[in-house]
Amino acid sequence: MQFTQLIHQPAGLQQLRQLAAADYLPHANLLLSPPGGGGLPGALAIATLLLCENRQGEAGDTACGTCRACRKTAKCIHPDLHFEFPTVGSKTNSDPFLPQWRQAMTEAPYQEANDWLQRIGAENKQGNITRDACANIIRKLNLKIFEGRYKIMLIWLPEYLGNEGNRLLKMIEEPPENTIFLLVAERAELILNTILSRCQLTKLAPPTVAEMTAGLVARGADAESAGAAARLASGNYNLACALLENETINHGPRFLTWMRTCFQGSAAALTAWTDEFAKLGRENQKHFLRYALHFWREFLLLSVTDNVDNKVRLPAAELESARKMLPLVNHDQLEDITLLLSECTEHVERNANPKILFLDAGIRLHQIFRRPQPPTVQRAS
């Protein structure tokens, strides 16, 4: 991955690029970007530049793309570029999954955790970075440099380390000479403070609608479809690609069915929906809840703007349903709904029983929907 292949280069990434070109990059770096926002391909571009044997440009900030090192990093097979990422299983590390990882980096470098875990067959299992993975990191970084001038450890989603991250503290704080850590995260609050304090934090802004549209057009999409997908994705290029190519589960119809079922309050229908939904697996359930929060966020925007200038990022069917729900859901109810969905997300991450969790959530949503509306205040004439 080279910088010219990125759909956008925010200011933070440009700063890291300049530091890498001058060989002044700190030994421990944490790149924080939203899901699908380009943190992973940005880190790969930095690694490519660091390992390039024939840097180009006046400042030496462009990898040549043709040297031995660039050819190897493009395939993620450079012996001095190591990866660790979420996997499934209590006693495993990333090495057995490297073939799938290399394929994913070629096909979808802007991927999200759910995409990756489904690619490796996680189904309803939670991803994690295990104790054995931490030991593998330490073992690799204690090896000598093979070919390049640096030894690079790229850890994708260190949020999945949990408390196991404590095993890496000494290595992150005092790594071997010419060792670079590139940690790519999405949620800093889930990372141990002891790790955060040892890394230079760089926040990467997500791509704009125009940048994502240009990226989609470069992939062969027509401008109108690309623009619509980019607006809906809200800075998530991975989601924009999925919307355009229709390759992922479409949560819109499932979400609307759930809302109608909750509003009606049929116990049999709620139970049937919950039983079917529980089969999706935890990662897909979290993805669904993220879409649900997105819907209600856009619903709030619709309630105050009436979609002036097409600012509401919802497909036509969901947008029409949102319009019909405007007189049924006020802002107090909306606050309770979003809090409930956020709670559900936390419980799913903690391995709650999905049948119990979502049946309870459906009942509570019914109570919120059926709550008496406050009387309308008549203005004095």
C-alpha positions as CSV (number, residue, x, y, z in Angstrom):
1,M,0.0,0.0,0.0
2,Q,1.4,3.4,-1.0
3,F,0.2,6.9,-0.2
4,T,-0.9,7.4,-3.8
5,Q,-3.4,4.5,-3.4
6,L,-5.1,6.1,-0.4
7,I,-8.4,7.8,-1.0
8,H,-7.5,10.6,1.4
9,Q,-4.5,11.8,3.5
10,P,-5.6,13.7,6.6
11,A,-3.2,16.1,8.3
12,G,-2.2,13.6,11.0
13,L,-1.2,11.1,8.4
14,Q,0.8,13.7,6.5
15,Q,2.7,14.5,9.7
16,L,3.5,10.8,10.2
17,R,4.6,10.6,6.6
18,Q,7.1,13.5,7.0
19,L,8.5,12.0,10.2
20,A,8.9,8.6,8.5
21,A,10.6,10.2,5.5
22,A,13.1,11.9,7.8
23,D,13.6,8.7,9.9
24,Y,12.3,10.5,13.0
25,L,9.1,8.5,13.5
26,P,8.5,7.7,17.2
27,H,9.0,4.0,18.1
28,A,5.4,3.6,19.3
29,N,2.5,5.1,17.4
30,L,-1.2,4.8,17.8
31,L,-3.3,5.8,14.8
32,L,-6.9,6.5,15.8
33,S,-9.5,6.5,13.1
34,P,-13.2,5.7,12.9
35,P,-14.4,2.4,11.4
36,G,-13.6,2.3,7.6
37,G,-11.8,5.6,8.0
38,G,-8.5,4.6,6.6
39,G,-6.3,3.9,9.6
40,L,-5.2,0.5,8.5
41,P,-4.2,1.4,4.9
42,G,-2.6,4.6,6.3
43,A,-0.4,2.5,8.6
44,L,0.5,0.1,5.7
45,A,1.5,3.2,3.6
46,I,3.8,4.3,6.5
47,A,5.3,0.8,6.8
48,T,5.9,0.7,3.0
49,L,7.7,4.1,3.1
50,L,9.9,3.0,6.1
51,L,11.0,-0.2,4.4
52,C,11.5,1.2,0.9
53,E,15.0,0.8,-0.3
54,N,14.8,3.7,-2.9
55,R,12.6,6.5,-1.6
56,Q,11.5,9.1,-4.2
57,G,10.7,12.8,-4.1
58,E,12.7,15.8,-2.8
59,A,11.8,15.0,0.8
60,G,12.1,11.2,0.3
61,D,8.4,10.8,1.3
62,T,7.3,8.6,-1.5
63,A,8.0,4.8,-1.8
64,C,9.4,3.8,-5.2
65,G,7.0,0.8,-5.5
66,T,9.5,-1.2,-7.5
67,C,12.3,-2.2,-5.2
68,R,12.5,-5.6,-3.5
69,A,11.1,-4.2,-0.2
70,C,8.1,-2.4,-1.9
71,R,7.2,-5.6,-3.8
72,K,7.2,-7.6,-0.6
73,T,5.3,-5.1,1.5
74,A,2.6,-4.8,-1.2
75,K,2.0,-8.5,-0.7
76,C,2.4,-8.3,3.1
77,I,5.2,-10.8,3.0
78,H,8.2,-8.6,4.0
79,P,10.1,-10.5,6.8
80,D,10.5,-7.3,8.8
81,L,6.8,-6.3,8.7
82,H,4.8,-8.3,11.3
83,F,1.1,-8.2,11.9
84,E,-1.1,-9.0,14.8
85,F,-4.9,-8.7,14.6
86,P,-8.1,-10.1,16.2
87,T,-8.6,-13.9,15.8
88,V,-10.9,-16.5,17.3
89,G,-9.8,-19.2,19.8
90,S,-8.3,-19.0,23.2
91,K,-4.8,-20.2,22.3
92,T,-3.9,-18.8,19.0
93,N,-2.1,-15.9,17.3
94,S,-2.3,-14.3,13.9
95,D,0.2,-16.5,12.1
96,P,-2.3,-19.2,11.0
97,F,-4.5,-16.5,9.5
98,L,-1.9,-14.7,7.5
99,P,-3.1,-16.1,4.1
100,Q,-6.6,-14.7,4.7
101,W,-5.0,-11.5,6.0
102,R,-3.0,-11.0,2.9
103,Q,-6.0,-11.6,0.7
104,A,-8.0,-9.1,2.8
105,M,-5.4,-6.5,2.4
106,T,-5.5,-6.9,-1.3
107,E,-9.3,-6.9,-1.6
108,A,-10.5,-4.7,1.2
109,P,-7.8,-2.7,3.0
110,Y,-10.5,-0.5,4.5
111,Q,-12.2,-3.5,6.2
112,E,-13.8,-3.4,9.6
113,A,-13.6,-5.9,12.4
114,N,-16.9,-7.6,11.5
115,D,-15.8,-8.2,7.9
116,W,-12.5,-9.7,9.0
117,L,-14.0,-12.0,11.7
118,Q,-16.6,-13.3,9.2
119,R,-13.8,-13.9,6.7
120,I,-12.0,-16.2,9.1
121,G,-15.2,-18.0,10.0
122,A,-15.8,-16.5,13.5
123,E,-19.6,-16.8,13.1
124,N,-20.9,-16.0,16.6
125,K,-17.5,-16.1,18.3
126,Q,-15.9,-13.0,19.7
127,G,-12.6,-11.8,18.3
128,N,-9.6,-11.3,20.6
129,I,-5.9,-10.9,20.7
130,T,-4.7,-13.5,23.1
131,R,-1.9,-14.1,25.6
132,D,-0.3,-16.4,23.1
133,A,-0.5,-13.6,20.5
134,C,1.3,-11.2,22.9
135,A,4.0,-13.8,23.4
136,N,4.3,-14.2,19.7
137,I,4.8,-10.4,19.3
138,I,7.6,-10.3,21.9
139,R,9.3,-13.3,20.2
140,K,9.2,-11.7,16.8
141,L,10.5,-8.4,17.9
142,N,13.4,-10.0,19.7
143,L,14.6,-11.4,16.4
144,K,17.2,-9.5,14.3
145,I,16.3,-7.4,11.4
146,F,16.4,-9.5,8.2
147,E,16.5,-7.1,5.3
148,G,15.3,-3.6,6.0
149,R,16.4,-0.7,8.2
150,Y,13.4,-1.2,10.5
151,K,11.5,-3.9,12.2
152,I,7.8,-3.0,12.2
153,M,4.9,-4.5,14.3
154,L,1.5,-3.5,13.0
155,I,-1.2,-4.3,15.5
156,W,-4.7,-3.8,14.1
157,L,-7.4,-3.1,16.7
158,P,-5.5,-3.2,20.0
159,E,-8.9,-2.8,21.7
160,Y,-9.1,-6.6,21.5
161,L,-6.1,-7.0,23.7
162,G,-8.0,-6.2,26.9
163,N,-5.8,-6.8,30.0
164,E,-3.4,-9.0,28.0
165,G,-2.0,-5.7,26.7
166,N,-0.1,-5.4,30.0
167,R,2.3,-8.1,28.7
168,L,3.5,-5.7,26.0
169,L,4.2,-2.7,28.1
170,K,7.9,-3.3,28.5
171,M,8.4,-4.0,24.8
172,I,6.4,-0.9,23.8
173,E,8.3,1.3,26.2
174,E,11.8,-0.1,25.5
175,P,11.8,-1.9,22.2
176,P,14.9,-3.2,20.4
177,E,16.8,-0.8,18.3
178,N,15.0,0.4,15.0
179,T,11.7,-1.2,16.1
180,I,8.5,0.6,15.2
181,F,5.1,-0.1,16.6
182,L,2.1,1.0,14.5
183,L,-1.2,0.4,16.5
184,V,-4.3,1.1,14.5
185,A,-7.4,1.6,16.7
186,E,-11.0,2.7,16.4
187,R,-12.0,3.2,20.1
188,A,-9.3,4.6,22.4
189,E,-11.5,4.2,25.5
190,L,-11.2,0.4,25.2
191,I,-7.4,0.4,25.2
192,L,-5.4,0.2,28.5
193,N,-4.3,3.6,29.7
194,T,-0.8,2.1,30.3
195,I,-0.6,1.4,26.5
196,L,-2.0,4.8,25.5
197,S,0.5,6.6,27.7
198,R,3.4,4.9,25.9
199,C,2.3,5.8,22.4
200,Q,2.2,8.9,20.3
201,L,-1.5,9.4,19.5
202,T,-2.4,10.6,16.0
203,K,-6.1,11.1,15.3
204,L,-7.1,10.7,11.6
205,A,-10.1,12.5,10.3
206,P,-12.4,10.3,8.1
207,P,-12.6,10.9,4.4
208,T,-15.1,13.5,3.1
209,V,-18.0,12.7,0.9
210,A,-16.1,14.1,-2.1
211,E,-13.0,12.0,-1.3
212,M,-15.1,8.8,-0.9
213,T,-17.0,9.6,-4.1
214,A,-13.7,10.0,-6.0
215,G,-12.5,6.7,-4.6
216,L,-15.6,4.9,-5.6
217,V,-15.6,6.4,-9.1
218,A,-12.0,5.2,-9.4
219,R,-13.2,1.7,-8.7
220,G,-15.6,1.9,-11.6
221,A,-18.8,3.2,-10.1
222,D,-20.9,5.9,-11.8
223,A,-20.8,9.3,-10.1
224,E,-24.4,9.4,-9.0
225,S,-24.4,6.0,-7.3
226,A,-21.0,6.7,-5.8
227,G,-22.2,10.1,-4.4
228,A,-25.3,8.5,-2.8
229,A,-23.3,5.7,-1.2
230,A,-20.7,8.2,0.1
231,R,-23.3,10.4,1.7
232,L,-25.0,7.4,3.4
233,A,-21.7,5.9,4.7
234,S,-20.9,9.0,6.7
235,G,-17.1,8.8,6.5
236,N,-16.9,5.0,6.4
237,Y,-15.4,4.0,3.1
238,N,-15.8,0.3,3.8
239,L,-19.5,0.8,4.3
240,A,-19.7,2.9,1.1
241,C,-18.1,0.1,-0.9
242,A,-20.5,-2.4,0.6
243,L,-23.5,-0.2,-0.1
244,L,-22.4,0.2,-3.7
245,E,-21.7,-3.4,-4.3
246,N,-24.4,-4.8,-2.1
247,E,-22.0,-7.4,-0.7
248,T,-22.9,-7.2,3.0
249,I,-26.0,-8.0,5.0
250,N,-28.6,-5.3,4.5
251,H,-29.8,-4.4,8.0
252,G,-32.4,-1.8,6.8
253,P,-35.3,-4.2,6.2
254,R,-34.5,-6.2,9.3
255,F,-34.4,-3.1,11.4
256,L,-37.7,-1.7,10.1
257,T,-39.3,-5.1,10.7
258,W,-38.1,-5.0,14.3
259,M,-39.4,-1.5,14.8
260,R,-42.9,-2.4,13.4
261,T,-43.0,-5.5,15.6
262,C,-42.0,-3.6,18.7
263,F,-44.6,-0.9,18.0
264,Q,-47.3,-3.5,17.6
265,G,-46.2,-5.4,20.7
266,S,-47.2,-8.9,19.6
267,A,-45.4,-11.3,21.9
268,A,-45.4,-14.1,19.3
269,A,-44.0,-11.8,16.6
270,L,-41.3,-10.4,19.0
271,T,-40.3,-13.9,20.0
272,A,-40.1,-15.1,16.4
273,W,-38.0,-12.1,15.3
274,T,-35.7,-12.5,18.3
275,D,-35.1,-16.3,17.7
276,E,-34.2,-15.6,14.1
277,F,-32.0,-12.6,14.9
278,A,-30.1,-14.6,17.5
279,K,-28.7,-16.8,14.8
280,L,-26.7,-14.0,13.2
281,G,-23.8,-14.1,15.6
282,R,-22.5,-11.4,17.9
283,E,-20.4,-9.5,15.4
284,N,-23.4,-9.1,13.0
285,Q,-25.6,-8.2,16.0
286,K,-23.2,-5.4,16.9
287,H,-23.2,-4.3,13.2
288,F,-27.0,-4.3,13.3
289,L,-27.1,-2.1,16.4
290,R,-24.6,0.3,14.9
291,Y,-27.0,0.7,11.9
292,A,-29.9,1.1,14.3
293,L,-28.1,4.0,16.0
294,H,-27.3,5.5,12.6
295,F,-31.0,5.3,11.7
296,W,-32.1,7.2,14.8
297,R,-29.3,9.8,14.4
298,E,-30.6,10.5,10.9
299,F,-34.2,10.5,12.2
300,L,-33.2,13.2,14.6
301,L,-31.8,15.2,11.8
302,L,-34.9,14.7,9.7
303,S,-37.1,15.9,12.6
304,V,-35.4,19.2,12.7
305,T,-34.5,19.8,9.0
306,D,-37.2,18.0,7.0
307,N,-34.3,16.7,4.9
308,V,-33.4,20.1,3.4
309,D,-30.7,19.7,0.7
310,N,-30.9,15.9,1.2
311,K,-28.8,16.0,4.4
312,V,-30.4,12.8,5.8
313,R,-28.3,9.8,4.9
314,L,-30.9,7.0,4.6
315,P,-31.9,4.8,1.6
316,A,-35.3,5.6,0.1
317,A,-37.3,2.9,1.9
318,E,-35.8,3.7,5.4
319,L,-36.3,7.5,4.7
320,E,-39.9,7.0,3.9
321,S,-40.4,4.9,7.1
322,A,-38.6,7.6,9.1
323,R,-41.0,10.3,7.7
324,K,-44.0,8.2,8.8
325,M,-42.6,7.8,12.3
326,L,-42.1,11.5,12.8
327,P,-45.5,12.1,14.5
328,L,-45.0,8.9,16.6
329,V,-41.6,9.4,18.2
330,N,-40.7,12.6,20.1
331,H,-37.2,13.7,21.2
332,D,-37.7,12.3,24.8
333,Q,-38.6,8.9,23.4
334,L,-35.7,9.1,20.9
335,E,-33.3,9.7,23.8
336,D,-34.6,6.6,25.6
337,I,-34.4,4.5,22.4
338,T,-30.7,5.4,21.7
339,L,-29.7,4.8,25.3
340,L,-31.4,1.4,25.1
341,L,-29.6,0.5,21.9
342,S,-26.3,1.6,23.3
343,E,-26.9,-0.6,26.4
344,C,-27.6,-3.5,24.0
345,T,-24.3,-2.9,22.3
346,E,-22.4,-3.1,25.6
347,H,-24.3,-6.3,26.6
348,V,-23.5,-8.0,23.3
349,E,-19.8,-7.2,23.7
350,R,-20.1,-8.8,27.1
351,N,-21.5,-12.0,25.7
352,A,-25.1,-11.6,26.9
353,N,-27.6,-14.2,25.8
354,P,-29.0,-12.7,22.6
355,K,-32.5,-14.2,22.9
356,I,-33.0,-12.8,26.4
357,L,-31.3,-9.5,25.6
358,F,-33.3,-8.6,22.4
359,L,-36.6,-9.9,23.6
360,D,-36.2,-7.6,26.7
361,A,-35.2,-4.8,24.4
362,G,-38.2,-5.3,22.1
363,I,-40.5,-5.2,25.1
364,R,-38.9,-2.0,26.4
365,L,-39.1,-0.4,22.9
366,H,-42.8,-1.2,22.8
367,Q,-43.3,0.6,26.1
368,I,-41.3,3.6,24.8
369,F,-43.3,3.7,21.6
370,R,-46.7,3.4,23.5
371,R,-45.8,6.0,26.1
372,P,-48.5,8.8,26.1
373,Q,-47.3,11.8,24.1
374,P,-47.2,15.1,26.1
375,P,-50.0,17.5,25.2
376,T,-49.3,20.0,22.5
377,V,-48.9,23.5,24.0
378,Q,-51.1,26.0,22.2
379,R,-49.4,29.3,21.5
380,A,-51.2,32.5,22.5
381,S,-52.5,34.4,19.6
